Amino acid sequence: MTMRPIRIIGDPVLRTACEPVTSFDADLRALVGDLMDTLLGEPGRAGVAAPQIGVSAQVFVYDAAGHRGHLINPTVELSDELQDDDEGCLSIPGLYFPTPRALHATAHGFDQHGEPLTISGSGFLARALQHETDHLAGRLYVDTLRGDPRRRALREIRAGRFDSPTRHR
């Protein structure tokens, strides 16, 4: 397994909907391992999705609120209750903005062996599940922002104040 470079906003792979996984094979297990190594190499982060390492596949890993794992081909059910905490992203490093998300989320998908898997959570885990699932649809958290937070985020992104030379762009 390998820690892989994170793609930064501006890379087209981050804005492209990912392909569903159809082969639950050794290559998929290696991808899950690389994603987890990449996540664990970024202390304090909640998840990494395949497009963030340049792979167009519906796969993400997470480590949030005491829960760690992976999910393949996810669908998400969201509560009507909302939370509005700061959110950031490895693909837009250093920027954090209050981002509205559902307070509770249940994600359905598969594990790396093709077995059905369901993950439910509230608060930070729910936020992570939503954030990573959005990546698989080609969306970034800044796309959900409105009003002044959106204007500030876009201004910071245009100015390139998020960029890090250790990332892949």
C-alpha positions as CSV (number, residue, x, y, z in Angstrom):
1,M,0.0,0.0,0.0
2,T,1.1,3.6,-0.7
3,M,0.3,7.1,0.4
4,R,-0.7,8.9,-2.8
5,P,-0.6,12.6,-3.6
6,I,-3.9,14.6,-3.1
7,R,-5.3,16.3,-6.2
8,I,-6.1,20.0,-5.7
9,I,-9.0,22.0,-6.8
10,G,-8.6,22.8,-10.5
11,D,-7.8,19.2,-11.4
12,P,-10.7,18.0,-13.6
13,V,-10.9,14.6,-11.9
14,L,-12.4,16.4,-8.8
15,R,-15.3,17.8,-10.9
16,T,-16.1,14.6,-12.7
17,A,-18.7,12.0,-11.5
18,C,-16.9,8.7,-10.8
19,E,-17.7,5.4,-12.4
20,P,-19.4,2.7,-10.2
21,V,-17.1,-0.1,-9.2
22,T,-17.9,-3.4,-11.0
23,S,-15.0,-5.6,-10.1
24,F,-14.3,-6.5,-6.5
25,D,-10.8,-7.7,-7.1
26,A,-7.2,-7.3,-5.9
27,D,-6.9,-4.0,-7.7
28,L,-9.9,-2.6,-5.7
29,R,-8.4,-3.9,-2.5
30,A,-5.1,-2.2,-3.3
31,L,-7.0,1.1,-4.0
32,V,-8.8,0.8,-0.7
33,G,-5.4,0.2,1.0
34,D,-3.8,3.2,-0.8
35,L,-6.8,5.4,0.2
36,M,-6.5,4.4,3.8
37,D,-2.7,4.9,3.8
38,T,-3.2,8.4,2.3
39,L,-5.9,9.2,4.9
40,L,-3.8,8.0,7.9
41,G,-0.9,10.0,6.5
42,E,-3.0,13.2,6.8
43,P,-3.5,13.5,10.6
44,G,-6.8,14.9,11.7
45,R,-8.7,14.3,8.5
46,A,-12.0,12.5,8.2
47,G,-11.8,10.9,4.8
48,V,-10.3,10.5,1.3
49,A,-12.2,9.7,-1.9
50,A,-10.8,8.0,-4.9
51,P,-10.9,11.1,-7.2
52,Q,-8.7,12.9,-4.6
53,I,-5.9,10.6,-5.6
54,G,-6.8,10.7,-9.3
55,V,-8.9,7.6,-9.6
56,S,-12.5,7.8,-11.1
57,A,-14.1,5.1,-8.9
58,Q,-16.9,5.3,-6.4
59,V,-14.8,4.5,-3.4
60,F,-13.9,6.4,-0.2
61,V,-12.4,5.7,3.2
62,Y,-13.2,7.5,6.4
63,D,-11.9,7.9,10.0
64,A,-14.4,10.0,11.9
65,A,-16.0,10.0,15.3
66,G,-14.4,6.7,16.3
67,H,-15.4,4.9,13.1
68,R,-13.0,3.8,10.4
69,G,-13.7,2.0,7.2
70,H,-14.4,2.2,3.5
71,L,-17.5,2.3,1.3
72,I,-17.9,1.4,-2.4
73,N,-20.8,2.6,-4.7
74,P,-22.5,4.5,-1.9
75,T,-26.0,6.0,-1.7
76,V,-26.9,8.2,1.2
77,E,-30.1,8.9,3.1
78,L,-30.2,12.2,5.0
79,S,-32.2,13.6,7.9
80,D,-34.1,16.8,7.7
81,E,-32.3,18.1,10.8
82,L,-29.3,20.3,9.9
83,Q,-25.8,21.1,11.3
84,D,-23.7,24.0,10.3
85,D,-20.1,23.5,11.4
86,D,-16.8,24.4,9.7
87,E,-15.7,22.0,7.0
88,G,-12.5,21.7,5.1
89,C,-11.1,19.5,2.4
90,L,-7.7,18.0,1.6
91,S,-8.2,19.1,-2.0
92,I,-8.6,22.8,-0.8
93,P,-6.0,22.7,2.0
94,G,-6.1,25.3,4.7
95,L,-9.6,26.7,4.0
96,Y,-12.5,26.0,6.4
97,F,-16.0,27.4,6.1
98,P,-19.4,26.9,7.9
99,T,-21.1,24.3,5.7
100,P,-24.7,23.2,6.1
101,R,-25.1,19.4,6.2
102,A,-27.7,16.9,7.4
103,L,-27.3,16.1,11.1
104,H,-27.8,12.4,10.5
105,A,-26.8,10.2,7.5
106,T,-27.0,6.6,6.6
107,A,-24.8,5.4,3.7
108,H,-25.4,2.1,1.9
109,G,-22.9,0.4,-0.4
110,F,-20.4,-2.4,-0.4
111,D,-17.2,-3.4,1.2
112,Q,-14.1,-4.3,-0.8
113,H,-15.2,-7.9,-1.2
114,G,-18.6,-6.9,-2.6
115,E,-20.6,-7.6,0.6
116,P,-23.4,-5.1,1.4
117,L,-22.5,-2.5,4.0
118,T,-24.5,0.2,5.9
119,I,-22.9,3.0,7.9
120,S,-25.1,5.4,10.0
121,G,-23.9,8.3,12.0
122,S,-24.6,11.8,13.4
123,G,-22.6,14.9,13.7
124,F,-19.0,14.6,12.4
125,L,-19.5,11.1,11.0
126,A,-22.6,12.2,9.1
127,R,-20.7,15.2,7.8
128,A,-17.8,13.0,6.6
129,L,-20.1,10.5,4.8
130,Q,-21.8,13.4,3.0
131,H,-18.5,15.1,2.1
132,E,-16.9,12.0,0.7
133,T,-20.0,10.9,-1.2
134,D,-20.1,14.4,-2.8
135,H,-16.6,13.9,-4.0
136,L,-17.8,10.8,-5.9
137,A,-20.4,12.9,-7.7
138,G,-17.8,15.6,-8.7
139,R,-18.9,18.1,-6.0
140,L,-16.7,19.9,-3.5
141,Y,-17.9,21.3,-0.1
142,V,-17.5,24.9,-1.4
143,D,-20.3,24.1,-3.9
144,T,-22.8,23.9,-1.1
145,L,-21.8,27.3,0.4
146,R,-24.1,30.3,-0.1
147,G,-23.9,34.1,0.5
148,D,-20.8,35.6,2.2
149,P,-19.1,32.3,3.0
150,R,-19.3,31.3,-0.7
151,R,-17.9,34.7,-1.8
152,R,-15.1,34.4,0.7
153,A,-14.3,30.8,-0.3
154,L,-14.2,31.6,-4.0
155,R,-12.0,34.7,-3.4
156,E,-9.5,32.6,-1.4
157,I,-9.5,29.9,-4.1
158,R,-9.0,32.4,-6.9
159,A,-6.1,33.9,-5.0
160,G,-4.5,30.5,-4.6
161,R,-4.2,30.9,-0.8
162,F,-5.0,27.3,-0.2
163,D,-2.2,25.8,-2.4
164,S,0.5,23.6,-1.0
165,P,3.6,22.6,-3.0
166,T,3.5,19.0,-1.6
167,R,0.2,18.4,-3.4
168,H,-0.5,17.3,-7.0
169,R,-2.3,19.9,-9.1
